[in-house]
């Protein structure tokens, strides 16, 4: 009796066939991965039940082309499925039997710690699943049959479907345990070779090499081999085709091959297919160590931020193998948090197969590997930074925020490890520079690393407080990210040079001007401004920071304006607020006009105080308390 997929499954199948996969050829990778999963499950059973009587060398995946009937079959001698499992795994789109299996062995690991089941639980490498991936077969097939016999059971079953219309399950014959996926390849459309290419040996061979070369079980298919015909003349031999099974995949993981034997394209394809990234990595790092701890590692520095990277849902770490057997899919202990963007694998014969996450945290061998991997990554980043700045800036655009966050984490715990990788926009270089490059260019008598904080490069560049330093040829670093403002507070110094905020700092440029003297000279005016503005400002004083502008705001020690903006965005209820120090340029005509008006027209002078305060707030990127009132005051001057 024909059974129907659930309504949502029909829609999902139709969407999957027409939308999800860009390249139809991906179907073979998915089906082979499912076969590998089924064999992994059988391996697991063989390891935990000696009565099975099979070893890893007994397993294989067979591809069969039937050109007359236009079918491509992928067969395995894995665990197989019974009628109920066929119904559950294939009757509902996106139901993952492999995922369920993973959950079961994880449960066994927790409940039976120390037993054979628990010790081997982490070995199983689930690289595919009977879910959406299986249904990719319908991209190239108008009919799919699955004949499967579960290990330990006598009856085999056949699942048949022609697409979203439904499926049937009936008893069938199969000699041994395992599964055959029989794909009836579609007829060609307008493209004469659209589907027929999957009916030829060499295109199939290329697909296996491209997508499944590192599958750990042999993938075989009958291939024609020219051979001298028996009895033919040796001087003029006749040839005939002899069909023999040929293993397509190397079964040697890419990370165990010598770098000289692997092309850049192979590394890129491995990276893209393994980590589902359409963009090639910026750098590939290979490590092969023999000694107290022997291991191979293959790591990649991505160009783009992985999906959900800057969220709590992201889990970093390298895949950890022991002699080609997966121990842990994402081992965070292999990388420091600040390098968690690195992706790749580590394979060591010296690690125990029954290692658990709790043991990992205290494993001396793992710590040695982790320490060396960190050095390799650091060395690669340094090479990029010093020898290929364009590539490093691509990297920094994606992961600079991660380096900054980790440099600031735990009160600057990793400051020394990370500060030389940080970059900031330079007022003089007009590009990103490192702290070391800034310090190397400092003037002989320059005491501080000057920086200015703001919402954007354009906003910071136009800040009135930067004018005086720019005129003197002093370089300023522009802090434009929310994390930047905390760097000076946490780092304090770099190479014995203190950080100084152009906006909030009090610095003496040695030009003979004295804020103290100006504050005394214009004390009455400053007192008038403070009284006119009341608690809107905390302090009113003279400044030497300004050249062509009349006014600016600073916050002094403590919370800065950028910190205030950050905390307000995170949680407005915190009420974190910086001090408002109104600084006035006593040489500016606006201040001189205010000073005269204070004596001649005090009411007008009060309005001028409001205008100057609001101008300072606007420049600082802070909200005006009463925008409507401000515009009314400005209009009153006309």
RABEL-V378472 format. One record per residue. N is the residue number from 1. SS is DSSP state (~ for helix, > for strand, _ for the rest). PHI is phi in whole degrees, -180 to 180 (* if undefined). D_CENTER is the distance of its C-alpha to the mean C-alpha in Angstrom with 1 decimal. Layout:
[[N,SS,PHI,D_CENTER] [N,SS,PHI,D_CENTER]]
This chain:
[[1,_,*,47.4] [2,_,-77,44.5] [3,>,-110,41.9] [4,_,-100,39.6] [5,_,-69,35.9] [6,_,-63,35.2] [7,~,-54,35.1] [8,~,-68,31.4] [9,~,-69,30.8] [10,~,-61,32.9] [11,~,-66,31.0] [12,~,-65,27.6] [13,~,-62,29.1] [14,~,-63,30.4] [15,~,-65,27.1] [16,~,-64,25.2] [17,~,-63,27.8] [18,~,-98,27.9] [19,~,-128,24.4] [20,~,-65,21.4] [21,_,-96,21.7] [22,_,-77,22.2] [23,_,-112,23.7] [24,_,-62,26.4] [25,_,-60,26.2] [26,~,-65,23.2] [27,~,-58,25.8] [28,~,-67,27.0] [29,~,-59,23.7] [30,~,-65,23.6] [31,~,-69,27.2] [32,~,-65,27.0] [33,~,-62,24.0] [34,~,-63,26.2] [35,~,-63,29.1] [36,~,-62,27.1] [37,~,-60,26.2] [38,~,-62,29.9] [39,~,-69,30.9] [40,~,-58,28.5] [41,~,-64,30.2] [42,~,-69,33.5] [43,~,-59,32.6] [44,~,-60,31.7] [45,~,-64,35.1] [46,~,-64,36.9] [47,~,-73,35.5] [48,~,-101,36.6] [49,_,-135,39.9] [50,~,-64,42.0] [51,~,-69,44.3] [52,~,-62,41.8] [53,_,70,42.9] [54,_,-126,39.9] [55,_,-123,37.6] [56,~,-58,34.4] [57,~,-70,36.6] [58,~,-84,38.3] [59,_,-98,35.3] [60,>,-161,34.6] [61,>,-120,33.3] [62,>,-111,35.9] [63,>,-103,35.5] [64,>,-132,38.8] [65,>,-103,39.8] [66,>,-118,42.9] [67,_,-69,43.7] [68,_,-66,46.9] [69,_,-95,45.3] [70,_,58,42.0] [71,>,-126,39.8] [72,>,-123,36.8] [73,>,-116,36.5] [74,>,-114,33.9] [75,>,-116,35.6] [76,>,-137,34.6] [77,_,-111,36.6] [78,_,-85,34.1] [79,_,-69,34.8] [80,_,75,35.9] [81,_,-135,36.4] [82,_,-94,39.5] [83,~,-61,40.6] [84,~,-63,38.9] [85,~,-72,35.5] [86,~,-61,35.8] [87,~,-63,36.6] [88,~,-75,33.7] [89,~,-77,31.0] [90,~,-111,32.1] [91,~,-83,34.1] [92,_,-121,31.3] [93,_,-57,28.4] [94,_,73,25.0] [95,_,-80,26.8] [96,_,-105,25.0] [97,~,-66,27.6] [98,~,-67,25.1] [99,~,-63,23.1] [100,~,-62,26.5] [101,~,-62,27.4] [102,~,-59,24.3] [103,~,-64,25.3] [104,~,-67,28.8] [105,~,-72,28.2] [106,~,-65,26.0] [107,~,-65,29.0] [108,~,-63,31.3] [109,~,-61,29.3] [110,~,-76,29.9] [111,~,-85,33.5] [112,_,-125,34.7] [113,_,-54,33.2] [114,_,99,35.1] [115,_,-83,36.3] [116,~,-61,35.6] [117,~,-62,33.6] [118,~,-69,31.3] [119,~,-66,31.1] [120,~,-102,29.9] [121,~,-58,27.7] [122,_,-80,24.4] [123,_,-76,25.5] [124,_,-72,25.0] [125,_,-103,22.2] [126,_,-91,21.5] [127,_,-102,19.7] [128,_,-146,21.1] [129,_,-162,23.1] [130,_,-76,26.2] [131,_,-156,24.7] [132,_,-59,23.6] [133,_,-58,23.0] [134,~,-59,26.7] [135,~,-76,27.9] [136,~,-64,26.3] [137,~,-58,29.7] [138,~,-73,31.4] [139,~,-68,29.9] [140,_,-117,32.3] [141,>,-122,34.8] [142,>,-95,37.5] [143,>,-156,38.2] [144,>,-129,36.4] [145,>,-115,38.2] [146,>,-127,36.9] [147,>,-107,39.6] [148,>,-141,38.7] [149,>,-133,40.6] [150,_,-78,39.3] [151,_,-59,40.1] [152,_,88,43.3] [153,_,-116,44.5] [154,_,-90,47.3] [155,_,-100,46.4] [156,>,-98,43.8] [157,>,-137,42.6] [158,>,-117,41.7] [159,>,-105,39.2] [160,>,-133,39.7] [161,>,-149,38.1] [162,_,-111,38.5] [163,_,124,35.6] [164,_,-65,35.3] [165,_,-66,39.1] [166,_,139,38.9] [167,>,-155,39.5] [168,>,-128,42.2] [169,>,-131,42.3] [170,>,-147,45.5] [171,>,-61,46.8] [172,>,-149,46.4] [173,_,-112,47.2] [174,_,-153,44.9] [175,_,-66,46.2] [176,_,-128,43.4] [177,_,-68,40.3] [178,>,133,37.2] [179,>,-142,36.1] [180,>,-114,36.9] [181,>,-104,34.8] [182,>,-105,37.2] [183,>,-105,35.9] [184,>,-86,38.6] [185,>,-70,37.2] [186,_,-63,38.0] [187,_,-77,40.5] [188,_,-68,39.4] [189,_,-96,39.3] [190,_,-65,39.8] [191,_,-81,37.7] [192,_,-62,40.1] [193,_,-120,37.5] [194,_,-58,34.8] [195,_,-116,35.3] [196,~,-64,38.0] [197,~,-60,35.6] [198,~,-83,34.5] [199,~,-106,38.1] [200,_,-123,38.2] [201,~,-64,37.4] [202,~,-66,35.7] [203,~,-59,33.0] [204,~,-66,32.2] [205,~,-57,32.1] [206,~,-63,29.6] [207,~,-66,27.3] [208,~,-64,27.4] [209,~,-64,26.7] [210,~,-71,23.8] [211,~,-109,22.0] [212,_,-128,23.7] [213,_,-63,24.9] [214,_,-94,23.3] [215,_,-57,24.8] [216,_,-84,26.9] [217,_,-114,30.0] [218,>,-64,32.3] [219,>,-108,32.0] [220,>,-117,35.5] [221,>,-155,37.5] [222,>,-67,41.0] [223,>,-130,41.1] [224,>,-78,44.2] [225,>,-130,45.5] [226,>,-67,48.5] [227,>,-145,51.3] [228,>,-64,54.9] [229,_,-67,57.2] [230,_,-61,59.6] [231,_,87,63.1] [232,_,-77,62.2] [233,_,-66,63.8] [234,~,-60,61.9] [235,~,-80,62.9] [236,~,-138,61.7] [237,_,-67,59.2] [238,_,-103,58.0] [239,>,-115,54.5] [240,>,-137,53.2] [241,>,-88,49.8] [242,>,-115,49.0] [243,>,-94,46.1] [244,>,-135,44.2] [245,>,-71,41.0] [246,>,-125,38.3] [247,>,-83,35.0] [248,_,-83,32.2] [249,_,-94,29.2] [250,_,-73,29.1] [251,_,62,28.0] [252,_,-99,26.8] [253,_,-53,23.1] [254,~,-55,21.6] [255,~,-73,20.7] [256,~,-96,24.5] [257,_,-90,25.7] [258,_,-66,26.8] [259,~,-59,24.6] [260,~,-65,27.7] [261,~,-95,28.0] [262,_,-119,24.6] [263,_,-84,24.0] [264,~,-58,21.0] [265,~,-64,21.0] [266,~,-66,20.9] [267,~,-62,17.9] [268,~,-65,16.1] [269,~,-66,17.3] [270,~,-60,16.4] [271,~,-61,12.7] [272,~,-66,12.8] [273,~,-76,14.9] [274,~,-77,13.3] [275,~,-112,9.6] [276,_,48,10.8] [277,_,-126,9.6] [278,_,-76,12.6] [279,_,-98,11.9] [280,_,-60,13.0] [281,_,-69,11.2] [282,_,-70,12.7] [283,>,-143,14.1] [284,>,-117,15.2] [285,>,-120,16.6] [286,>,-114,19.4] [287,>,-136,21.4] [288,>,-137,24.7] [289,>,-126,26.8] [290,_,-126,30.2] [291,_,163,32.1] [292,_,-58,32.2] [293,_,-129,28.8] [294,_,-100,28.0] [295,>,-167,24.6] [296,>,-118,22.5] [297,>,-139,18.8] [298,>,-131,16.6] [299,>,-126,13.3] [300,>,-132,11.0] [301,>,-102,9.4] [302,_,-69,7.2] [303,_,-89,9.0] [304,_,-113,6.9] [305,_,-69,4.2] [306,_,-64,2.8] [307,_,-57,6.0] [308,_,64,7.3] [309,_,-60,4.8] [310,_,-91,8.1] [311,_,-133,10.3] [312,_,-71,12.3] [313,_,-78,11.3] [314,_,-81,8.0] [315,_,-122,9.2] [316,_,-90,8.1] [317,_,125,10.7] [318,>,-100,12.4] [319,>,-73,14.8] [320,>,-110,18.2] [321,>,-120,21.3] [322,>,-124,25.0] [323,_,53,26.9] [324,_,84,24.8] [325,>,-103,24.8] [326,>,-68,21.6] [327,>,-98,22.0] [328,>,-150,18.7] [329,>,-70,15.6] [330,>,-134,13.2] [331,>,-95,15.2] [332,~,-68,13.9] [333,~,-68,17.1] [334,~,-81,16.2] [335,_,-133,13.9] [336,_,-69,14.7] [337,~,-56,12.6] [338,~,-72,12.1] [339,~,-111,10.5] [340,_,-73,8.2] [341,_,-79,5.3] [342,_,-70,7.9] [343,>,-123,8.3] [344,>,159,11.9] [345,>,-135,15.3] [346,>,-131,18.2] [347,>,-131,21.7] [348,_,-133,24.8] [349,_,-76,28.3] [350,_,-90,29.1] [351,_,-94,27.1] [352,_,-72,29.0] [353,_,-69,28.1] [354,_,-95,29.0] [355,_,-68,26.6] [356,_,-115,25.2] [357,~,-63,22.5] [358,~,-66,25.4] [359,~,-68,26.8] [360,~,-55,23.5] [361,_,-64,23.5] [362,_,-119,26.9] [363,_,-80,26.7] [364,~,-65,28.0] [365,~,-62,26.8] [366,~,-66,23.2] [367,~,-65,23.4] [368,~,-64,24.9] [369,~,-63,22.1] [370,~,-60,19.4] [371,~,-63,21.4] [372,~,-71,21.8] [373,~,-63,18.2] [374,~,-60,17.4] [375,~,-61,20.3] [376,~,-64,19.0] [377,~,-66,15.6] [378,~,-60,17.6] [379,~,-63,20.1] [380,~,-67,17.7] [381,~,-65,16.3] [382,~,-64,20.0] [383,~,-62,21.1] [384,~,-61,18.7] [385,~,-63,19.8] [386,~,-90,23.4] [387,~,-117,23.9] [388,_,-144,21.5] [389,~,-62,20.9] [390,~,-61,19.8] [391,~,-68,16.9] [392,~,-64,16.0] [393,~,-67,16.3] [394,~,-62,13.7] [395,~,-60,11.3] [396,~,-67,12.7] [397,~,-60,12.5] [398,~,-86,8.7] [399,~,-122,8.5] [400,~,-60,12.3] [401,~,-61,12.1] [402,~,-63,10.3] [403,~,-63,13.1] [404,~,-66,15.7] [405,~,-60,15.0] [406,~,-73,15.3] [407,~,-65,18.2] [408,~,-90,20.0] [409,~,-64,19.3] [410,~,55,22.4] [411,~,57,24.7] [412,~,73,23.2] [413,_,-58,23.0] [414,_,-106,20.6] [415,~,-57,22.2] [416,~,-64,23.8] [417,~,-71,20.7] [418,~,-117,18.6] [419,~,-62,21.1] [420,~,-78,21.7] [421,~,-94,18.1] [422,_,-78,18.5] [423,>,-137,19.8] [424,>,-141,22.0] [425,>,-72,24.0] [426,>,-106,27.6] [427,_,-67,30.7] [428,_,-96,32.6] [429,_,-82,30.0] [430,_,59,28.5] [431,_,-163,25.0] [432,>,-73,22.3] [433,>,-135,23.9] [434,>,-90,23.3] [435,~,-64,25.6] [436,~,-64,27.4] [437,~,-65,28.3] [438,~,-63,29.6] [439,~,-64,31.8] [440,~,-64,33.1] [441,~,-95,34.3] [442,_,-61,35.9] [443,_,-66,39.7] [444,_,-56,42.0] [445,_,-95,43.1] [446,_,-79,39.8] [447,_,-92,39.0] [448,>,-121,35.7] [449,>,-92,32.2] [450,>,-87,32.6] [451,>,-143,29.9] [452,>,-133,30.0] [453,>,-109,27.7] [454,_,-171,27.3] [455,_,-78,25.3] [456,_,-156,24.9] [457,~,-61,26.0] [458,~,-63,29.0] [459,~,-65,30.1] [460,~,-67,29.9] [461,~,-62,31.7] [462,_,-94,34.5] [463,_,-63,35.1] [464,~,-61,38.7] [465,~,-68,38.1] [466,~,-87,36.5] [467,~,-61,39.6] [468,~,-64,41.7] [469,~,-66,39.1] [470,~,-62,38.2] [471,~,-61,42.0] [472,_,-92,42.3] [473,_,72,39.4] [474,_,-92,37.3] [475,_,-74,33.5] [476,_,-124,31.4] [477,>,-90,27.7] [478,>,-99,26.2] [479,>,-97,24.1] [480,_,-119,22.5] [481,_,-104,19.5] [482,_,-60,20.4] [483,_,-79,19.3] [484,_,-61,21.5] [485,~,-62,24.7] [486,~,-86,24.2] [487,~,-65,23.7] [488,~,-63,27.4] [489,~,-68,28.4] [490,~,-84,26.3] [491,~,-77,26.7] [492,_,68,30.4] [493,>,-140,30.9] [494,>,-141,29.4] [495,_,50,31.8] [496,_,68,34.6] [497,>,-101,34.1] [498,>,-79,33.8] [499,>,-86,31.7] [500,>,-136,33.9] [501,>,-77,33.0] [502,_,-64,34.9] [503,_,-84,35.1] [504,_,-105,36.1] [505,_,-80,37.5] [506,_,-106,41.2] [507,_,-125,41.7] [508,_,-106,44.9] [509,_,-92,44.8] [510,_,70,48.4] [511,_,-100,50.0] [512,_,88,52.8] [513,_,-78,51.6] [514,_,-126,51.8] [515,~,-63,50.1] [516,~,-60,52.6] [517,~,-66,55.6] [518,~,-67,54.3] [519,~,-64,53.6] [520,~,-72,57.3] [521,~,-63,58.6] [522,_,-110,57.0] [523,~,-57,57.0] [524,~,-63,58.9] [525,~,-67,56.6] [526,~,-66,53.5] [527,~,-64,55.3] [528,~,-62,56.2] [529,~,-63,52.6] [530,~,-65,51.4] [531,~,-67,54.2] [532,~,-66,53.5] [533,~,-93,49.8] [534,~,60,50.3] [535,~,-81,47.3] [536,~,-69,45.0] [537,_,-132,44.7] [538,_,-94,44.9] [539,>,-144,46.4] [540,>,-124,48.0] [541,>,-155,48.5] [542,>,-82,48.9] [543,_,-138,46.1] [544,_,-108,46.0] [545,_,-76,42.4] [546,_,-98,43.6] [547,_,-120,45.4] [548,_,-105,45.8] [549,_,-104,44.4] [550,_,-87,46.6] [551,>,-154,44.2] [552,>,-157,40.8] [553,>,-112,39.3] [554,>,-135,38.0] [555,_,-115,37.0] [556,_,69,38.3] [557,_,-73,37.0] [558,_,102,34.7] [559,_,-70,32.3] [560,_,-92,31.6] [561,~,-64,31.3] [562,~,-67,27.6] [563,~,-65,27.3] [564,~,-59,29.6] [565,~,-62,27.6] [566,~,-64,24.4] [567,~,-66,26.3] [568,~,-65,28.1] [569,~,-69,25.0] [570,~,-73,23.6] [571,_,-155,27.1] [572,~,-60,30.2] [573,~,-74,32.5] [574,~,-65,31.8] [575,_,68,34.2] [576,_,-74,32.7] [577,_,-139,34.7] [578,_,-80,35.2] [579,_,-66,38.8] [580,_,-110,40.3] [581,>,-106,42.2] [582,>,-87,43.9] [583,>,-109,44.6] [584,>,-117,47.3] [585,_,-87,48.3] [586,_,-70,52.0] [587,_,-91,52.6] [588,_,-84,51.3] [589,~,-63,53.9] [590,~,-66,52.2] [591,~,-68,52.8] [592,~,-64,56.3] [593,~,-65,57.0] [594,~,-64,55.7] [595,~,-62,58.0] [596,~,-69,61.0] [597,~,-64,60.3] [598,~,-57,60.1] [599,~,-90,63.8] [600,~,-89,64.9] [601,_,-149,62.9] [602,~,-55,60.9] [603,~,-65,59.7] [604,~,-65,58.3] [605,~,-62,56.7] [606,~,-64,54.9] [607,~,-63,53.4] [608,~,-65,52.3] [609,~,-62,50.6] [610,~,-63,48.6] [611,~,-62,47.6] [612,~,-64,46.5] [613,~,-63,44.4] [614,~,-66,42.6] [615,~,-63,42.0] [616,~,-65,40.4] [617,~,-64,38.2] [618,~,-62,37.1] [619,~,-63,36.2] [620,_,-79,34.2] [621,_,74,32.3] [622,_,-105,33.9] [623,_,-71,35.7] [624,_,-85,39.4] [625,_,-65,41.4] [626,_,-137,43.9] [627,~,-58,42.9] [628,~,-65,46.1] [629,~,-64,48.3] [630,~,-64,46.7] [631,~,-65,47.5] [632,~,-63,51.0] [633,~,-65,51.6] [634,~,-61,50.5] [635,~,-67,52.8] [636,~,-68,55.7] [637,_,-80,55.9] [638,_,-84,56.9]]
